[in-house]
């Protein structure tokens, strides 16, 4: 995917002017704002019979290391776990029938609504994150 983002360089330079702890806090808040855009798009793309799958889509903090911050948009439990365990089947596809049938089983194709949501709103989510970073940096530099 390619994205054309406006104001990224200015946001990076402004973030570098802050202390490390504050910089990480602002980056995390911006990433969460962008992830919320993806979350709402994924909820609108998700198939709905009971509404359980839509309500299980959450924004969660990803793994943190010394040099990276991540935010995930996923179902509330891992794939094939929790009340909405069937989300994994929808996302990756499955075969119908007993395993002893082998390749004779009918393949049910994947319905990757997360990918469709990302393709539709990925640039908008990134731009939301950048705009949030700019606003938060301006607030912090205005306080000093």
C-alpha positions as CSV (number, residue, x, y, z in Angstrom):
1,X,0.0,0.0,0.0
2,X,1.2,3.5,-0.7
3,X,0.0,6.5,1.2
4,X,0.5,10.2,0.6
5,X,0.7,11.9,4.0
6,X,0.9,15.6,4.5
7,X,2.7,17.1,7.4
8,X,4.6,14.0,8.5
9,X,8.0,15.7,8.5
10,X,6.8,18.7,10.6
11,X,5.2,16.3,13.1
12,X,8.4,14.3,13.5
13,X,10.5,17.4,14.0
14,X,8.1,18.8,16.6
15,X,8.0,15.4,18.4
16,X,11.8,15.3,18.6
17,X,11.9,18.6,20.4
18,X,10.0,17.1,23.4
19,X,11.5,14.9,26.1
20,X,11.4,11.1,25.6
21,X,8.5,10.2,28.0
22,X,6.3,12.9,26.6
23,X,7.2,12.0,23.0
24,X,6.2,8.4,23.6
25,X,2.9,9.4,25.2
26,X,2.0,11.6,22.3
27,X,2.9,9.0,19.7
28,X,0.8,6.4,21.6
29,X,-2.2,8.8,21.7
30,X,-1.9,9.6,18.0
31,X,-1.7,5.9,17.1
32,X,-4.8,5.2,19.1
33,X,-6.7,8.0,17.4
34,X,-5.8,6.5,14.0
35,X,-6.7,3.0,15.2
36,X,-10.1,4.1,16.2
37,X,-10.8,5.1,12.6
38,X,-9.7,1.6,11.5
39,X,-11.9,0.1,14.2
40,X,-15.1,1.8,13.1
41,X,-14.3,0.8,9.5
42,X,-13.7,-2.8,10.5
43,X,-17.0,-2.9,12.5
44,X,-18.9,-1.6,9.5
45,X,-17.3,-4.3,7.2
46,X,-17.8,-7.2,9.6
47,X,-20.6,-9.6,8.9
48,X,-23.4,-9.3,11.3
49,X,-25.8,-12.0,12.5
50,X,-25.9,-11.5,16.2
51,X,-23.6,-8.4,16.6
52,X,-21.1,-10.3,18.7
53,X,-18.3,-10.1,16.2
54,X,-18.8,-6.3,15.7
55,X,-18.8,-5.7,19.4
56,X,-15.7,-7.8,19.9
57,X,-13.5,-5.6,17.7
58,X,-11.2,-3.6,20.0
59,X,-8.2,-1.2,19.9
60,X,-5.5,-2.6,22.1
61,X,-1.9,-1.8,22.9
62,X,0.5,-3.9,21.0
63,X,3.9,-5.1,22.1
64,X,6.2,-2.4,23.4
65,X,10.0,-2.4,23.1
66,X,12.6,0.2,23.7
67,X,12.4,1.4,20.2
68,X,8.8,0.8,19.1
69,X,5.2,1.5,20.0
70,X,2.3,-0.4,18.4
71,X,-1.5,-0.4,18.6
72,X,-3.6,-3.3,17.3
73,X,-7.2,-3.4,16.0
74,X,-8.4,-7.0,16.5
75,X,-11.1,-9.1,18.1
76,X,-11.2,-9.0,21.9
77,X,-9.7,-12.5,22.2
78,X,-7.1,-14.1,20.0
79,X,-8.1,-15.9,16.8
80,X,-10.2,-19.0,17.5
81,X,-10.6,-18.0,21.2
82,X,-13.3,-16.3,23.3
83,X,-17.0,-15.8,22.5
84,X,-16.3,-14.6,19.0
85,X,-13.9,-17.6,18.2
86,X,-15.4,-17.9,14.7
87,X,-13.7,-14.6,13.6
88,X,-10.6,-16.7,12.8
89,X,-12.6,-18.9,10.5
90,X,-14.1,-15.9,8.7
91,X,-10.8,-14.2,8.3
92,X,-8.8,-17.2,7.1
93,X,-11.4,-19.4,5.5
94,X,-12.1,-23.1,6.4
95,X,-12.9,-26.5,4.9
96,X,-16.3,-28.1,5.3
97,X,-16.4,-31.8,6.2
98,X,-14.4,-34.4,8.2
99,X,-10.7,-34.3,8.0
100,X,-10.6,-37.9,6.7
101,X,-12.0,-36.6,3.4
102,X,-8.8,-34.8,2.8
103,X,-8.8,-32.5,-0.3
104,X,-12.4,-33.6,-1.1
105,X,-13.7,-31.1,1.5
106,X,-15.3,-28.0,0.2
107,X,-13.2,-24.8,0.8
108,X,-15.0,-21.9,2.3
109,X,-13.1,-18.8,1.2
110,X,-11.9,-16.1,3.6
111,X,-13.8,-13.0,4.3
112,X,-11.0,-10.7,5.4
113,X,-13.0,-7.6,6.5
114,X,-10.0,-6.2,8.4
115,X,-8.0,-5.9,5.2
116,X,-11.0,-4.3,3.4
117,X,-11.3,-1.8,6.2
118,X,-7.6,-1.0,6.1
119,X,-7.6,-0.6,2.3
120,X,-10.6,1.8,2.6
121,X,-9.4,3.9,5.5
122,X,-5.7,3.3,6.0
123,X,-4.6,6.8,4.6
124,X,-7.4,8.5,6.6
125,X,-6.2,6.7,9.8
126,X,-2.6,7.7,9.2
127,X,-3.6,11.3,8.6
128,X,-5.7,11.3,11.8
129,X,-2.7,10.1,13.7
130,X,-0.5,12.9,12.3
131,X,-3.1,15.5,13.0
132,X,-3.4,14.3,16.5
133,X,0.4,14.4,17.0
134,X,0.4,18.0,15.7
135,X,-2.4,19.1,18.0
136,X,-0.8,17.4,21.1
137,X,2.6,18.9,20.4
138,X,1.2,22.3,20.0
139,X,-0.7,21.9,23.3
140,X,2.5,20.8,25.1
141,X,4.8,23.5,23.6
142,X,2.1,26.1,24.3
143,X,2.2,25.0,28.0
144,X,5.9,25.5,28.3
